[in-house]
Amino acid sequence: MSQTGATAAGVSEPTGDKGKALLEAVWAYFKAFDDWPPTDQIDTLLFRAGVHLEDALAELSSDLVHGISWNVPVSVNADQRLSLTFAGALNCKDSGPETAIYLRLVELAVDLE
């Protein structure tokens, strides 16, 4: 599924570049380490790029990222790990192979039922 197809299917998107940068940073960490990143790690990476974590989170909805409290104001715990939902991963430029495999697994599960 292409990123354009994801948008056409009604998948949530970041409302700005800071939110997109957060999704990309979380996805890059996940691909590099096969684990979801600690919040403080992403905070540091974003800060080095001139983006504040709170500003980036303000451009996202809760259906894109897990690992934070979405109360107003957003609560960030440095000991928690940020993870992307399937919708969050679909918004990342290098997520095509992984999201395609996931969708194929869902199709196989449906076929088995």
Salt bridges, closest charged atoms under 4 A:
GLU24 OE2 - LYS20 NZ 3.32
ASP35 OD2 - ARG81 NH1 3.63
GLU98 OE2 - LYS31 NZ 3.06
GLU107 OE1 - ARG104 NH1 3.28
